[in-house]
Amino acid sequence: MPSPRIPAGTGLSAHVLHEPTIDEGVLRPTHLEVDLGRLAANYRAIQAHVGDRAVMPILKANAYGHGLVEVAKLMDSLGAPYLGVAYLEEGIRLRRVGVTTPILVMGGILGSQIPLFLEHDLTLAASSVDKLRAIEQAAAASGVRAKVHLKIDTGMERIGVHYYSAEPLLEAASRAEHIDVEGIFSHFANADSDDLSHSRLQLERFHEVLSFYERRSLPCPMRHMANSAAIAALPEAHLDIVRPGILLYGVYPSPEVVRTVPVTPALTWKSSVVYFKVVKPGHPVSYGSTWQTDHMVRMVTVPVGYGDGYPRAMSGSAEVLLHGKRYPVVGRICMDQVMVNIEWDSAHNGDEVLLLGGVGDESVTVEDLAEWAKTIPYEILTGINTRVPRVYLHESP
Ligand SMILES: *Cc1c(COP(=O)(O)O)cnc(C)c1O
């Protein structure tokens, strides 16, 4: 693993540690249930929607909070031909637990990381001629062949060679002796909008780049561009492989994306009442004393907070479910605790509180949390901290 760089002369050294923050043998009252049956059904629904195209489940950011290793193993068992992650470390983690499926690391790379890609048989995104050259040299030096997908920027300005100057990369790649160019890909900037004109323009630019192969009578590598939004809303962008992230987890990227694929969310975030009290008028609740009642209320405290990824920005708007009914979180959300106003209803220590998920007709959705926190569903899912234990529910055989 490359060590973090410490400025010379500071007298400091460093070591890298990826450690679970919770003893896995002990179940905290606050935990996240991941329904693997639903994830499997979502994968199958996406596969059915795209017909004979290949599906590459995207597992970055701890599989959008669902757990990198467990979700990878599930996707593997369902026959996913390729897995996608953002970072080298995510790919190495999957190799270390025995996942042998091809894995594309989609993000930008440093020259110093290339030997680790080769050692762990991870597929690199080559996003410039210089990067491709560095990959070729590293592969030649270690006597192996590197697997590469070429990254084309068609209008995102993140990584990738610009579509208007991509030809030298495609040419260099077709001549490289220690590189197998398995794929070529691009990424949409606005496929989650109701106006798909920019997406269509991006797709058109991608096709222009791909015409290189026809003009040179060279075999075209596997083409891919569709994220969740394009999978649902832009069938002409499905190409050879699709790359579903959030849709796989049962959540749509935005309200604008047409609901063409039947998927359901797989997460239920649970906690319990750990304290009960009566609060009098004129006695403000939580940090900053921002909230108080004008009549006596019953109130419970729940052991979850922004230190778990329950966003502080939801202070004043969040709601939870208790006994199937919605109640407001009042006062500021703390690091490890929140207070819930139950008016004059009853509750007891140990009663279940749902932070996310449903009972009966009532539910709290990822979209609700995103709206309360003034963010997008992606940030809610990926923000649920590793301090929250994951409990996996298996598909009944
Ligand atoms: C994150 C990501 C995806 C998946 O995006 P969703 O909107 O979650 O489907 C696909 N491709 C790339 C390059 C990504 O970075």
The ligand as an SDF file (V2000), in Angstrom:
LIG
                    3D

 15 15  0  0  0  0  0  0  0  0999 V2000
  -20.6400    6.2700   -9.6790 C   0  0  0  0  0  0  0  0  0  0  0  0
  -20.5000    5.9540  -11.0960 C   0  0  0  0  0  0  0  0  0  0  0  0
  -21.4780    5.1880  -11.7530 C   0  0  0  0  0  0  0  0  0  0  0  0
  -22.7890    4.7950  -11.1080 C   0  0  0  0  0  0  0  0  0  0  0  0
  -23.5960    5.9530  -10.9850 O   0  0  0  0  0  0  0  0  0  0  0  0
  -25.1230    5.8440  -10.5120 P   0  0  0  0  0  0  0  0  0  0  0  0
  -25.6920    7.1760  -10.8240 O   0  0  0  0  0  0  0  0  0  0  0  0
  -25.0910    5.5690   -9.0530 O   0  0  0  0  0  0  0  0  0  0  0  0
  -25.7220    4.7390  -11.2770 O   0  0  0  0  0  0  0  0  0  0  0  0
  -21.2280    4.8220  -13.0600 C   0  0  0  0  0  0  0  0  0  0  0  0
  -20.0860    5.1870  -13.6840 N   0  0  0  0  0  0  0  0  0  0  0  0
  -19.1450    5.9410  -13.0830 C   0  0  0  0  0  0  0  0  0  0  0  0
  -17.9170    6.3250  -13.8460 C   0  0  0  0  0  0  0  0  0  0  0  0
  -19.3150    6.3670  -11.7870 C   0  0  0  0  0  0  0  0  0  0  0  0
  -18.3840    7.1200  -11.1960 O   0  0  0  0  0  0  0  0  0  0  0  0
  1  2  1  0
  2  3  1  0
  2 14  2  0
  3  4  1  0
  3 10  2  0
  4  5  1  0
  5  6  1  0
  6  7  2  0
  6  8  1  0
  6  9  1  0
 10 11  1  0
 11 12  2  0
 12 13  1  0
 12 14  1  0
 14 15  1  0
M  END
$$$$
